[in-house]
Structure formats: structure tokens, C-alpha cells
Amino acid sequence: MDFALVSFVPPPPIIATFFCHYFLFLSAAIMKIILDHF
């Protein structure tokens, strides 16, 4: 029963934070590229 519950738990906060920071870094880099071109 414990293993079944673990498989339905959402991703750990560390992974969610990593993706959030990665997304912010990616969007910031894209904005910098766009601003540099214009």
C-alpha cells in the first residue's frame, strides 16, 4: 500500500523549484536575445 501511495504523490518540491527556476532563466535569456536583436 505504501508503494502505491508513493507513485501517486506529486513531484518533490525540489524538482518543482528546479523547473520553476529553469523556466525563469530560460524566459530571461529569450527576452535578452529579443532585446539584443531590436
C-alpha positions in Angstrom: 0.0 0.0 0.0 2.8 2.4 0.8 4.5 1.9 -2.6 1.1 2.6 -4.4 0.7 5.8 -2.5 4.2 6.9 -3.3 3.6 6.5 -7.0 0.7 8.9 -6.9 2.5 11.6 -4.9 3.3 14.8 -6.9 6.9 15.6 -7.7 9.0 16.7 -4.7 9.3 20.4 -4.0 13.0 20.4 -5.1 12.1 19.2 -8.6 9.3 21.8 -8.9 11.6 24.6 -7.7 14.2 23.4 -10.2 11.8 23.6 -13.1 10.5 27.0 -11.9 14.0 28.4 -11.8 14.9 26.8 -15.1 11.8 28.3 -16.7 12.5 31.8 -15.3 16.2 31.5 -16.5 15.0 30.4 -20.0 12.5 33.2 -20.4 15.0 35.8 -19.2 17.6 34.5 -21.8 14.9 34.7 -24.5 14.0 38.2 -23.5 17.7 39.2 -23.6 18.1 37.8 -27.1 14.9 39.5 -28.3 16.1 42.9 -26.8 19.5 42.5 -28.3 18.1 41.9 -31.8 15.9 45.1 -31.5 
